[in-house]
């Protein structure tokens, strides 16, 4: 029950609030100087994640592509937040809040309660000379609702001052300074449903914009000492109705803080909040959109005049194409005035970059009778595409013999390139008039030893990790079939702390992760045979059998329909798998399941956004669907988020909520290395390890194996990284 405050306290509070609002309101509407109304300073992350001041959000957005991790501590709350900015108008994130003095549940009183939530903010209006920037936000939108809030906030910059003023509902507006404006429309907005009473982990639209509301705002001052920024804010929360029955004292609704930007990636925060409590925080941020590492690759071979006669030493040419252009040559053919190079690009993410290098090599070994070069790409037995490049598309110019960037200004050069599909039938027909001048078979066996990190974060167990050494090997039987195996030795881990299991009636298909980690140091993580086949034009197939992942083994297959250079593709996979023994050797447990999905892939054409929608049966036998949205930036980094709903809902004890969700980042390794490579690293964060909505971790997917059938990214290879 809410206890009334004394009249003097309320009067003092009202006076402070009134004074703050009176001071801020006219400043918000002041026109900013014409020279710079947006400001030069990147916004900061608030205590709960997302751009803001300390406890209050602002309308500011982070730079596009920024990914930030924020830690803050202000007793009794410790916050761990992941924030990402996929578009200039959209910001999202996951947040964990540890509440000291409250056990996670009756079974885990020795561990602090760990609340999980999804935050979202939309920019409604961009700042201009006269208009403020306006944003609409949702806090704890897909979590327990303990900190659930909605807010509308505006920001206006004036020289080195940035003013914010907003209206909040829910937790951020629990002071209740004003009557909920929506109550004048419907009195149903007066009361807010406390969704933590029914569990959480689900979207609750009934509570949006309901309950008490209050104003909030603040001022941010960028001092002449560039790394230092000062902040002051007025909160809309009076801390009288904290979750889980907490009692928190607030002597002053105004918080004061200082930000120190150590460098572009690290910011430290110190503050004094509620008039009673010190706060400390730190933010690590990384701009994903334009990351680029200058390369120390061997320079392209010098441009040389065409020789009198075409070379007969095609083996040397193939070797040069591999070393300098990254093209692993399978065959070299001639047809009339054309040289055809058949193989795979193994080094450069931009196919055009390898082709520009390859053209220089071919130009130096072929006479003037050769007028064009063709690059026919294959992968795992699939013919994917053919790029036709004229040797000299314009008189007195050699665009495809020069470096990328020197050619993009001339549209005729671009039209000189023709990218086409190479179907099996077309290849067979062409082979009748093609002469193979060189052919080599790739090495049948390959292996690598590298470190690996398995990590998990969610639940009351905190951050869990396993550091191991993995040895992987591949044995190719022919162009269409190969064996793969991965052996891992654990060096150190803390999965013995994985104790909490979400209440669920589902089979434990993922929450046995601690058993798989603890019960052996040396395990077989993968051992399978995979075979591919091109079934028809635009149709691709794959089958596999063996120990498919750490927890499951069995057999399965996939069929993919992917037209050449199409924005849409459709695939179906089906698998029969059995749960492996915890020792991760060759034994199996009693549980088996048929799992598989139908998946639609749609390249939206909007900001390089890829949508994947899957429906089917998951490892625990539950049926449902997954929606995955991701954006690829110019750097090649892909940032995505997903949500999975299944028929294992609250009534079936899904396990803390009715759906699963997460975010992930795929990072090309050459973003950080000075040597070009096509390899990538994947990182994934999920609020909680659940058994519902669990996919089989298949090693290969046909969509990934056929990525070179897309052409949209090809032309980026003609642009220098600085211009993207």
LUMGUFI-423283 format. One line per 10 residues: number of its first residue (from 1); their letters; for each residue z, y, x of C-alpha. Coordinates in Angstrom, 3 decimals, always signed. Layout:
BEGIN
NUM> a> Z/Y/X | ...
//
This chain:
BEGIN
1> xxxxxxxxxx> +0.000/+0.000/+0.000 | -0.955/+3.426/+1.328 | +2.114/+5.629/+1.815 | +1.707/+9.352/+1.049 | +2.062/+11.739/+3.929 | +4.335/+14.685/+3.829 | +2.991/+17.966/+2.536 | +3.300/+19.769/+5.871 | +1.344/+17.032/+7.601 | -1.383/+17.149/+4.978
11> xxxxxxxxxx> -1.503/+20.936/+5.177 | -1.765/+20.848/+8.953 | -4.442/+18.218/+8.740 | -6.411/+20.174/+6.169 | -6.163/+23.344/+8.227 | -7.496/+21.590/+11.312 | -10.307/+20.020/+9.349 | -11.224/+23.258/+7.661 | -11.196/+25.193/+10.920 | -13.347/+22.607/+12.625
21> xxxxxxxxxx> -15.915/+22.510/+9.836 | -16.031/+26.323/+9.587 | -16.592/+26.581/+13.331 | -19.271/+23.935/+13.540 | -21.295/+24.514/+10.386 | -22.924/+27.849/+11.297 | -23.671/+26.674/+14.808 | -25.531/+23.652/+13.546 | -28.033/+25.923/+11.830 | -28.534/+28.274/+14.786
31> xxxxxxxxxx> -32.066/+28.224/+16.204 | -32.223/+26.723/+19.649 | -34.003/+28.487/+22.498 | -37.740/+28.013/+22.332 | -37.953/+26.777/+25.881 | -36.070/+23.549/+25.164 | -34.548/+22.595/+21.836 | -34.332/+18.883/+22.532 | -32.352/+19.096/+25.745 | -32.768/+17.383/+29.068
41> xxxxxxxxxx> -29.766/+15.080/+28.879 | -29.822/+11.493/+27.741 | -27.238/+10.782/+25.029 | -24.146/+8.682/+25.667 | -22.889/+5.487/+24.071 | -19.878/+5.808/+21.757 | -16.781/+3.605/+22.005 | -18.177/+1.151/+19.447 | -21.680/+1.146/+20.922 | -24.675/+3.143/+19.821
51> xxxxxxxxxx> -25.271/+6.767/+20.712 | -22.422/+9.073/+19.812 | -19.418/+10.984/+21.070 | -16.192/+8.956/+21.294 | -15.230/+7.421/+17.947 | -17.949/+9.189/+15.952 | -21.709/+8.608/+15.954 | -24.361/+11.277/+16.373 | -27.981/+11.588/+15.267 | -29.165/+11.250/+18.849
61> xxxxxxxxxx> -31.240/+8.292/+19.962 | -31.379/+6.651/+23.369 | -34.663/+6.658/+25.305 | -37.138/+4.100/+23.972 | -36.595/+0.734/+25.606 | -33.037/+1.387/+26.756 | -30.636/-1.530/+26.724 | -26.953/-0.676/+27.158 | -23.682/-2.559/+27.510 | -20.523/-0.586/+26.707
71> xxxxxxxxxx> -16.872/-1.457/+27.218 | -14.085/+0.721/+25.884 | -10.338/+0.308/+25.472 | -8.135/+2.389/+23.221 | -5.054/+0.498/+22.075 | -5.073/-1.775/+20.098 | -8.873/-2.102/+20.250 | -11.094/-3.298/+23.083 | -14.811/-2.999/+22.330 | -17.747/-4.825/+23.901
81> xxxxxxxxxx> -21.059/-3.540/+22.597 | -24.735/-4.312/+23.252 | -27.083/-1.563/+22.129 | -30.873/-1.500/+22.216 | -33.563/+1.046/+21.312 | -36.824/-0.739/+20.425 | -38.379/+2.387/+18.845 | -37.724/+6.107/+19.008 | -36.553/+6.033/+15.369 | -34.547/+2.782/+15.356
91> xxxxxxxxxx> -31.372/+1.759/+17.183 | -29.491/-1.500/+16.803 | -26.759/-3.479/+18.448 | -24.066/-6.127/+18.403 | -20.415/-5.311/+18.799 | -17.297/-7.319/+19.564 | -13.901/-5.779/+18.921 | -10.805/-7.486/+20.275 | -7.670/-6.566/+18.301 | -4.497/-7.075/+20.308
101> xxxxxxxxxx> -1.461/-8.437/+18.543 | -3.471/-10.303/+15.929 | -4.339/-13.994/+16.341 | -7.868/-15.131/+15.622 | -6.569/-17.353/+12.835 | -3.648/-19.582/+12.047 | -4.859/-22.150/+14.590 | -5.437/-19.723/+17.455 | -2.523/-17.316/+17.426 | -2.505/-17.280/+21.226
111> xxxxxxxxxx> -5.892/-15.532/+21.254 | -6.551/-12.016/+20.017 | -8.687/-11.565/+16.950 | -12.330/-10.968/+17.923 | -14.361/-9.160/+15.305 | -18.150/-9.305/+15.408 | -20.548/-6.892/+13.793 | -24.124/-5.644/+13.605 | -24.817/-1.915/+13.837 | -27.980/-0.066/+12.831
121> xxxxxxxxxx> -29.141/+3.562/+12.931 | -32.359/+5.126/+11.619 | -33.681/+8.566/+12.547 | -34.772/+10.398/+9.403 | -35.834/+13.732/+10.935 | -36.625/+14.797/+14.489 | -35.154/+17.983/+15.863 | -37.365/+21.057/+15.898 | -36.785/+24.704/+16.666 | -35.088/+25.308/+13.334
131> xxxxxxxxxx> -34.306/+21.861/+11.936 | -31.588/+19.500/+13.198 | -32.090/+15.890/+14.006 | -30.845/+13.722/+11.141 | -29.974/+10.027/+11.176 | -28.639/+7.427/+8.752 | -26.413/+4.727/+10.175 | -24.660/+1.486/+9.251 | -21.704/+0.105/+11.213 | -20.549/-3.517/+10.902
141> xxxxxxxxxx> -23.435/-4.092/+8.514 | -23.727/-7.806/+9.176 | -20.215/-8.743/+10.241 | -16.813/-9.134/+8.663 | -16.800/-5.614/+7.294 | -13.456/-4.792/+8.926 | -15.037/-1.676/+10.400 | -17.804/-1.329/+7.841 | -19.128/+2.211/+7.486 | -22.171/+4.193/+6.486
151> xxxxxxxxxx> -22.891/+7.710/+7.639 | -25.355/+10.565/+7.493 | -25.233/+12.823/+10.542 | -27.120/+15.822/+11.931 | -27.362/+17.169/+15.479 | -28.535/+20.524/+16.856 | -28.720/+21.535/+20.471 | -28.105/+25.092/+21.652 | -28.541/+25.547/+25.380 | -26.028/+23.146/+26.998
161> xxxxxxxxxx> -24.133/+22.569/+23.749 | -24.951/+19.784/+21.315 | -23.341/+19.986/+17.870 | -22.978/+17.119/+15.419 | -21.804/+17.129/+11.820 | -21.835/+14.283/+9.331 | -20.517/+12.572/+6.241 | -19.123/+9.031/+6.434 | -18.163/+6.298/+3.992 | -15.907/+3.319/+4.677
171> xxxxxxxxxx> -13.922/+3.022/+7.903 | -15.304/+6.207/+9.475 | -14.550/+8.145/+6.288 | -11.210/+6.606/+5.292 | -9.442/+9.984/+5.505 | -11.004/+10.808/+2.165 | -11.402/+14.541/+2.687 | -13.850/+14.791/-0.187 | -14.678/+12.883/-3.303 | -17.495/+10.419/-2.765
181> xxxxxxxxxx> -20.590/+12.455/-3.739 | -22.224/+9.370/-5.243 | -19.312/+9.034/-7.665 | -20.832/+11.882/-9.674 | -23.762/+9.554/-10.310 | -21.802/+6.347/-10.931 | -18.031/+5.911/-10.812 | -18.640/+2.425/-9.397 | -18.941/+4.126/-6.002 | -15.252/+5.040/-6.095
191> xxxxxxxxxx> -13.962/+1.632/-4.925 | -15.057/-0.278/-1.830 | -15.044/-4.055/-1.735 | -13.094/-5.451/+1.212 | -15.501/-8.190/+2.259 | -13.217/-9.474/+4.991 | -11.312/-11.210/+2.221 | -14.219/-13.593/+1.637 | -15.013/-14.351/+5.232 | -17.694/-12.145/+6.686
201> xxxxxxxxxx> -20.720/-12.710/+8.820 | -23.085/-11.763/+6.025 | -24.809/-8.685/+4.627 | -22.881/-7.154/+1.747 | -25.016/-4.574/-0.011 | -22.471/-3.987/-2.775 | -20.148/-2.084/-0.452 | -22.737/+0.389/+0.865 | -21.801/+4.056/+0.358 | -18.740/+3.162/-1.690
211> xxxxxxxxxx> -15.086/+4.104/-1.393 | -13.488/+7.045/+0.365 | -15.608/+9.547/+2.264 | -14.929/+12.261/+4.806 | -16.587/+14.742/+7.135 | -16.776/+14.232/+10.862 | -18.390/+16.049/+13.762 | -18.101/+17.212/+17.299 | -19.339/+19.197/+20.262 | -20.805/+17.997/+23.546
221> xxxxxxxxxx> -20.964/+20.367/+26.525 | -23.122/+19.601/+29.555 | -21.336/+21.425/+32.343 | -23.050/+23.158/+35.289 | -21.766/+20.240/+37.352 | -24.581/+17.943/+36.248 | -22.774/+14.545/+36.252 | -19.925/+15.874/+34.052 | -20.071/+16.245/+30.275 | -17.148/+17.304/+28.048
231> xxxxxxxxxx> -16.746/+16.180/+24.435 | -14.565/+17.050/+21.461 | -14.771/+15.482/+18.017 | -13.115/+15.515/+14.645 | -12.635/+12.074/+13.088 | -13.037/+11.117/+9.454 | -10.550/+8.254/+9.867 | -6.814/+8.844/+9.495 | -5.822/+5.316/+10.678 | -3.671/+4.709/+7.598
241> xxxxxxxxxx> -5.750/+1.755/+6.359 | -6.530/-0.190/+9.515 | -7.777/-3.777/+9.270 | -5.405/-6.742/+9.454 | -2.448/-4.585/+8.446 | -2.275/-2.689/+11.739 | -0.090/+0.387/+11.969 | -1.622/+3.084/+14.174 | -0.150/+6.530/+14.657 | -2.399/+9.583/+14.630
251> xxxxxxxxxx> -0.844/+12.937/+15.483 | -4.136/+14.824/+15.737 | -7.543/+14.008/+14.192 | -9.323/+15.605/+17.146 | -10.253/+13.611/+20.254 | -11.102/+15.024/+23.667 | -13.088/+13.251/+26.356 | -15.056/+13.586/+29.564 | -18.142/+11.650/+30.673 | -19.117/+11.194/+34.299
261> xxxxxxxxxx> -22.613/+9.868/+34.952 | -22.296/+8.062/+38.277 | -26.041/+7.354/+38.371 | -28.886/+6.653/+35.961 | -27.367/+3.278/+35.053 | -23.564/+3.780/+35.067 | -21.420/+6.198/+33.057 | -17.608/+6.371/+33.071 | -15.577/+7.801/+30.186 | -12.004/+9.031/+29.919
271> xxxxxxxxxx> -10.497/+10.464/+26.728 | -7.333/+11.302/+24.832 | -7.516/+10.173/+21.210 | -5.408/+10.495/+18.039 | -3.118/+12.872/+19.947 | -1.277/+9.796/+21.236 | -3.490/+7.365/+23.166 | -5.558/+7.359/+26.341 | -9.019/+5.759/+26.302 | -11.178/+4.434/+29.104
281> xxxxxxxxxx> -14.756/+3.211/+28.897 | -17.842/+2.385/+30.927 | -21.521/+1.965/+30.058 | -24.205/+0.105/+31.969 | -27.703/+0.999/+30.812 | -31.172/-0.032/+31.809 | -34.464/+1.513/+30.753 | -36.733/-1.429/+29.971 | -39.884/+0.402/+28.878 | -41.283/+1.640/+32.176
291> xxxxxxxxxx> -39.648/-0.467/+34.865 | -41.981/-0.997/+37.761 | -41.392/-2.246/+41.271 | -43.937/-1.199/+43.920 | -45.609/-4.288/+45.283 | -46.022/-5.482/+48.836 | -48.878/-7.845/+47.929 | -51.719/-8.185/+50.366 | -54.241/-5.381/+49.714 | -57.584/-6.236/+48.104
301> xxxxxxxxxx> -60.235/-7.216/+50.597 | -62.408/-4.276/+51.712 | -65.600/-3.552/+49.800 | -68.521/-4.884/+51.810 | -72.267/-4.800/+51.286 | -73.807/-7.883/+49.754 | -74.934/-10.412/+52.381 | -78.580/-11.456/+52.846 | -77.814/-14.986/+51.656 | -75.192/-16.437/+49.334
311> xxxxxxxxxx> -72.491/-18.421/+51.103 | -72.457/-22.172/+51.339 | -68.759/-22.219/+52.255 | -67.346/-22.174/+48.723 | -64.119/-23.843/+49.847 | -63.290/-20.784/+51.926 | -64.151/-18.583/+48.948 | -61.837/-20.581/+46.679 | -59.060/-20.248/+49.222 | -59.528/-16.474/+49.361
321> xxxxxxxxxx> -59.504/-16.234/+45.561 | -56.187/-18.075/+45.498 | -54.543/-16.093/+48.277 | -55.749/-12.599/+47.384 | -56.636/-12.710/+43.675 | -54.046/-15.247/+42.493 | -56.737/-17.445/+40.906 | -56.097/-21.148/+41.415 | -59.675/-22.354/+41.462 | -60.579/-25.577/+39.704
331> xxxxxxxxxx> -64.343/-25.233/+39.963 | -66.963/-22.748/+41.089 | -70.340/-22.931/+39.375 | -73.629/-21.078/+39.445 | -76.049/-20.465/+36.589 | -79.091/-18.331/+37.304 | -77.838/-14.931/+38.465 | -74.187/-15.688/+37.570 | -71.258/-17.092/+39.550 | -68.581/-18.776/+37.411
341> xxxxxxxxxx> -65.000/-19.222/+38.618 | -62.993/-21.733/+36.595 | -59.239/-21.931/+37.025 | -55.885/-20.356/+36.210 | -54.283/-17.028/+37.084 | -50.969/-17.843/+38.741 | -49.808/-14.505/+40.169 | -50.844/-11.353/+38.291 | -49.685/-10.689/+34.730 | -52.748/-8.491/+34.150
351> xxxxxxxxxx> -55.840/-10.691/+34.307 | -57.957/-7.658/+35.118 | -56.023/-7.052/+38.322 | -56.866/-10.527/+39.615 | -60.484/-10.143/+38.537 | -60.895/-6.817/+40.337 | -59.659/-8.481/+43.500 | -61.833/-11.518/+42.858 | -64.932/-9.356/+42.429 | -64.517/-7.967/+45.931
361> xxxxxxxxxx> -64.335/-11.469/+47.353 | -67.368/-12.690/+45.401 | -69.325/-9.541/+46.249 | -68.833/-10.232/+49.954 | -70.230/-13.795/+49.750 | -73.127/-13.518/+47.246 | -76.537/-11.899/+47.694 | -78.205/-9.292/+45.495 | -79.681/-11.961/+43.243 | -76.214/-12.452/+41.680
371> xxxxxxxxxx> -75.738/-9.816/+38.975 | -72.525/-10.949/+37.241 | -69.255/-12.776/+37.785 | -67.534/-14.897/+35.138 | -63.909/-15.978/+35.076 | -63.191/-18.979/+32.866 | -59.459/-19.508/+32.375 | -57.805/-22.846/+31.716 | -54.181/-23.872/+31.252 | -52.751/-27.331/+30.734
381> xxxxxxxxxx> -56.195/-28.710/+29.917 | -57.097/-25.909/+27.444 | -60.157/-23.683/+27.896 | -58.769/-20.342/+26.721 | -61.268/-17.564/+27.428 | -64.139/-16.345/+29.569 | -64.335/-12.834/+31.049 | -67.862/-11.683/+31.927 | -68.020/-8.822/+34.428 | -71.293/-7.245/+35.570
391> xxxxxxxxxx> -71.542/-6.779/+39.286 | -72.762/-3.203/+38.984 | -72.692/-1.958/+35.376 | -73.657/+1.605/+36.328 | -75.990/+2.801/+39.097 | -74.351/+3.986/+42.311 | -70.914/+2.950/+41.094 | -68.902/-0.196/+41.661 | -66.071/-0.072/+39.126 | -65.143/-3.714/+39.366
401> xxxxxxxxxx> -64.973/-3.584/+43.121 | -62.456/-0.768/+43.226 | -58.804/-0.521/+42.383 | -57.506/-0.327/+38.809 | -57.214/+3.217/+37.587 | -60.393/+4.440/+39.216 | -62.463/+2.897/+36.465 | -60.735/+3.671/+33.196 | -62.154/+7.169/+32.808 | -65.647/+5.802/+32.219
411> xxxxxxxxxx> -66.043/+4.160/+28.866 | -69.302/+2.509/+29.886 | -67.429/+0.543/+32.497 | -65.141/-0.835/+29.856 | -68.076/-1.807/+27.675 | -69.553/-3.628/+30.630 | -66.844/-6.285/+30.345 | -67.273/-8.996/+27.729 | -64.381/-11.287/+26.850 | -65.307/-14.346/+24.807
421> xxxxxxxxxx> -63.916/-17.684/+23.685 | -64.867/-20.849/+25.535 | -64.770/-23.761/+23.119 | -65.215/-27.332/+24.200 | -68.622/-27.487/+22.582 | -69.777/-24.316/+24.321 | -68.528/-25.603/+27.651 | -70.365/-28.883/+27.207 | -73.600/-27.092/+26.366 | -73.297/-24.722/+29.295
431> xxxxxxxxxx> -72.562/-27.531/+31.724 | -76.126/-28.767/+31.259 | -77.504/-25.695/+32.969 | -74.607/-25.030/+35.322 | -74.468/-26.256/+38.889 | -71.041/-27.098/+40.291 | -70.917/-25.894/+43.888 | -67.212/-26.503/+44.451 | -64.519/-28.564/+42.771 | -60.941/-29.333/+43.681
441> xxxxxxxxxx> -58.101/-31.135/+41.971 | -54.729/-29.413/+41.934 | -51.792/-30.994/+43.697 | -50.401/-33.719/+41.496 | -46.767/-33.153/+42.496 | -44.716/-29.960/+42.674 | -40.990/-29.227/+42.891 | -38.509/-26.369/+43.255 | -34.762/-25.894/+43.769 | -33.145/-22.765/+42.326
451> xxxxxxxxxx> -29.835/-21.437/+40.995 | -29.242/-21.220/+37.244 | -26.769/-19.555/+34.900 | -25.787/-20.817/+31.448 | -23.706/-18.334/+29.476 | -22.162/-17.961/+26.081 | -20.305/-15.126/+24.430 | -18.692/-15.220/+21.014 | -15.575/-16.290/+19.212 | -12.067/-15.859/+20.602
461> xxxxxxxxxx> -12.940/-17.689/+23.818 | -14.605/-14.659/+25.389 | -17.310/-14.864/+28.019 | -18.175/-18.430/+29.044 | -20.409/-19.317/+31.955 | -21.695/-22.148/+34.093 | -23.262/-21.618/+37.526 | -25.346/-24.536/+38.728 | -28.115/-25.599/+41.080 | -31.192/-27.071/+39.425
471> xxxxxxxxxx> -33.937/-29.157/+40.993 | -37.125/-29.312/+38.929 | -40.191/-31.430/+39.572 | -43.589/-31.964/+37.941 | -46.004/-34.884/+38.271 | -49.472/-34.359/+36.782 | -51.301/-37.447/+35.567 | -54.492/-35.527/+34.689 | -55.542/-32.126/+33.332 | -53.941/-32.849/+29.962
481> xxxxxxxxxx> -50.751/-34.766/+30.854 | -47.708/-34.295/+33.047 | -44.137/-35.466/+33.644 | -41.351/-32.889/+34.094 | -37.752/-33.352/+35.084 | -34.762/-31.121/+35.797 | -31.577/-32.244/+37.500 | -28.600/-29.895/+37.526 | -25.376/-29.856/+39.554 | -22.558/-27.665/+38.252
491> xxxxxxxxxx> -20.873/-25.461/+40.843 | -18.379/-23.556/+38.696 | -17.756/-22.936/+35.017 | -15.028/-21.958/+32.558 | -16.169/-23.926/+29.514 | -12.765/-25.605/+29.414 | -11.731/-22.394/+27.578 | -14.135/-23.177/+24.740 | -11.579/-24.172/+22.131 | -12.428/-22.429/+18.892
501> xxxxxxxxxx> -14.830/-24.200/+16.547 | -15.950/-22.313/+13.458 | -14.976/-24.068/+10.251 | -18.019/-26.047/+9.170 | -18.954/-29.241/+7.372 | -22.177/-29.497/+9.370 | -22.747/-32.020/+12.186 | -21.675/-30.586/+15.521 | -25.054/-30.140/+17.182 | -24.217/-27.087/+19.338
511> xxxxxxxxxx> -20.453/-26.641/+19.338 | -20.032/-29.633/+21.655 | -21.272/-27.404/+24.480 | -17.920/-27.637/+26.270 | -18.085/-31.446/+26.296 | -21.572/-31.430/+27.830 | -20.375/-29.044/+30.518 | -16.976/-30.560/+31.339 | -17.639/-34.302/+31.370 | -20.098/-34.371/+34.273
521> xxxxxxxxxx> -21.022/-32.295/+37.306 | -24.454/-33.882/+37.782 | -26.687/-34.157/+34.735 | -30.302/-34.689/+33.693 | -31.226/-31.576/+31.733 | -34.837/-32.553/+31.057 | -37.066/-35.579/+31.600 | -40.192/-35.790/+29.452 | -43.883/-36.548/+29.328 | -46.129/-33.960/+27.704
531> xxxxxxxxxx> -49.775/-34.248/+26.720 | -52.168/-31.669/+25.284 | -55.497/-31.840/+23.494 | -57.935/-29.353/+22.011 | -58.377/-30.785/+18.538 | -61.197/-28.531/+17.354 | -62.387/-24.979/+17.721 | -59.258/-22.762/+17.496 | -57.027/-25.844/+17.055 | -54.623/-27.014/+19.768
541> xxxxxxxxxx> -52.285/-30.006/+19.908 | -49.383/-31.207/+22.015 | -47.157/-34.299/+22.049 | -44.002/-34.987/+24.059 | -41.298/-37.616/+24.503 | -38.141/-38.036/+26.583 | -34.919/-36.154/+27.226 | -36.096/-32.914/+25.668 | -33.021/-30.740/+26.368 | -29.399/-30.934/+27.442
551> xxxxxxxxxx> -28.130/-32.200/+24.080 | -31.069/-34.030/+22.465 | -33.814/-36.493/+23.333 | -36.621/-38.022/+21.325 | -40.272/-37.548/+20.438 | -42.214/-34.726/+18.854 | -45.483/-32.904/+18.525 | -47.003/-29.556/+17.654 | -50.284/-28.327/+16.217 | -51.377/-24.694/+16.509
561> xxxxxxxxxx> -54.220/-22.824/+14.852 | -55.007/-19.746/+16.963 | -58.396/-18.057/+16.623 | -59.606/-16.213/+19.687 | -58.391/-12.591/+19.925 | -56.734/-12.845/+16.515 | -53.537/-11.084/+15.595 | -52.357/-14.121/+13.624 | -51.658/-17.748/+14.476 | -50.031/-20.633/+12.630
571> xxxxxxxxxx> -48.229/-23.681/+14.023 | -46.316/-26.758/+12.850 | -43.939/-28.849/+14.938 | -42.141/-32.071/+13.968 | -39.531/-33.940/+15.991 | -37.365/-37.023/+15.721 | -34.368/-36.609/+18.056 | -31.027/-38.251/+18.805 | -27.943/-36.575/+20.218 | -27.353/-37.366/+23.896
581> xxxxxxxxxx> -24.106/-38.573/+25.461 | -21.841/-35.901/+26.888 | -22.442/-37.167/+30.433 | -26.085/-35.952/+30.124 | -27.425/-39.107/+31.714 | -29.503/-41.575/+29.704 | -27.148/-42.600/+26.885 | -27.205/-41.442/+23.261 | -24.682/-40.885/+20.472 | -25.004/-42.047/+16.894
591> xxxxxxxxxx> -26.334/-38.831/+15.378 | -30.103/-38.508/+14.831 | -32.202/-36.111/+12.786 | -35.771/-35.174/+11.913 | -36.320/-31.492/+12.606 | -39.342/-29.224/+12.625 | -40.785/-25.949/+11.411 | -43.881/-24.223/+10.186 | -44.252/-20.928/+12.041 | -46.492/-17.919/+11.469
601> xxxxxxxxxx> -47.116/-15.578/+14.423 | -48.318/-12.079/+13.603 | -49.099/-9.401/+16.172 | -48.541/-6.418/+13.911 | -50.533/-3.995/+16.051 | -47.649/-1.540/+15.706 | -46.003/-0.669/+19.018 | -46.750/-4.153/+20.397 | -44.426/-5.756/+17.848 | -44.704/-9.529/+17.373
611> xxxxxxxxxx> -43.319/-11.107/+14.205 | -42.495/-14.804/+14.027 | -41.476/-16.320/+10.723 | -40.363/-19.965/+10.625 | -39.298/-22.234/+7.784 | -38.135/-25.807/+8.116 | -35.282/-28.131/+8.986 | -32.781/-27.436/+11.765 | -30.792/-29.773/+14.019 | -27.817/-30.007/+11.684
621> xxxxxxxxxx> -30.063/-31.098/+8.811 | -29.882/-27.718/+7.081 | -33.035/-26.142/+5.651 | -33.899/-22.472/+5.935 | -35.906/-19.819/+7.666 | -35.832/-17.599/+10.745 | -37.311/-14.144/+11.131 | -37.880/-12.967/+14.707 | -39.087/-9.467/+15.600 | -39.788/-8.449/+19.189
631> xxxxxxxxxx> -41.477/-5.623/+21.042 | -43.167/-5.796/+24.419 | -43.034/-2.617/+26.497 | -45.525/-1.450/+29.109 | -43.299/-2.974/+31.793 | -43.939/-6.417/+30.306 | -40.318/-6.730/+29.168 | -39.931/-8.065/+25.646 | -36.916/-7.118/+23.525 | -36.292/-9.010/+20.310
641> xxxxxxxxxx> -33.851/-9.851/+17.549 | -33.681/-12.722/+15.090 | -31.800/-13.809/+11.978 | -31.599/-17.296/+10.446 | -30.618/-18.157/+6.881 | -30.179/-21.764/+5.769 | -28.926/-23.649/+2.726 | -25.617/-24.167/+4.568 | -23.962/-21.117/+3.052 | -20.348/-20.134/+2.498
651> xxxxxxxxxx> -19.858/-22.915/+0.016 | -21.008/-25.444/+2.591 | -18.867/-23.913/+5.337 | -21.677/-22.613/+7.503 | -19.120/-21.386/+10.014 | -18.008/-17.756/+9.830 | -20.639/-16.306/+7.620 | -23.817/-17.374/+5.919 | -26.398/-16.744/+8.651 | -26.998/-16.769/+12.386
661> xxxxxxxxxx> -28.371/-13.883/+14.420 | -28.915/-12.762/+17.985 | -30.875/-10.598/+20.388 | -32.824/-11.567/+23.489 | -34.669/-10.044/+26.413 | -37.551/-11.617/+28.330 | -38.004/-10.016/+31.750 | -41.018/-10.617/+34.027 | -39.630/-11.295/+37.477 | -42.132/-9.029/+39.204
671> xxxxxxxxxx> -40.397/-6.132/+37.439 | -37.703/-6.437/+40.098 | -39.538/-8.172/+42.961 | -42.025/-6.697/+45.397 | -44.308/-9.732/+45.030 | -46.393/-10.219/+41.908 | -45.580/-13.263/+39.783 | -46.159/-14.506/+36.248 | -42.693/-16.066/+36.002 | -40.147/-14.563/+33.628
681> xxxxxxxxxx> -36.403/-14.707/+32.939 | -34.964/-15.002/+29.434 | -31.525/-13.711/+28.360 | -30.029/-14.280/+24.916 | -26.899/-13.010/+23.169 | -25.507/-14.527/+19.997 | -22.284/-13.378/+18.299 | -20.992/-16.903/+17.818 | -21.947/-20.472/+18.703 | -22.731/-22.151/+15.386
691> xxxxxxxxxx> -24.147/-25.471/+14.299 | -26.110/-23.995/+11.416 | -29.627/-22.732/+12.024 | -29.946/-24.465/+15.429 | -33.437/-25.042/+16.854 | -34.437/-27.819/+19.224 | -34.875/-26.186/+22.642 | -38.415/-27.365/+23.325 | -39.584/-26.828/+26.890 | -43.127/-25.829/+25.925
701> xxxxxxxxxx> -44.716/-24.149/+22.938 | -48.405/-23.998/+22.196 | -48.229/-20.304/+21.402 | -46.924/-19.596/+24.893 | -49.457/-21.919/+26.545 | -52.339/-20.147/+24.780 | -51.242/-16.530/+25.315 | -54.357/-15.739/+27.317 | -56.403/-16.012/+24.106 | -55.142/-12.544/+23.248
711> xxxxxxxxxx> -57.177/-9.648/+24.624 | -55.113/-6.583/+23.708 | -53.226/-6.477/+27.006 | -56.328/-6.987/+29.124 | -57.332/-3.347/+29.338 | -53.934/-2.321/+30.674 | -54.988/-3.918/+33.925 | -57.399/-1.074/+34.468 | -54.640/+1.526/+34.299 | -52.284/+2.335/+37.153
721> xxxx> -48.618/+1.744/+36.212 | -47.863/+5.453/+36.526 | -50.243/+6.292/+33.686 | -48.948/+3.779/+31.152
//
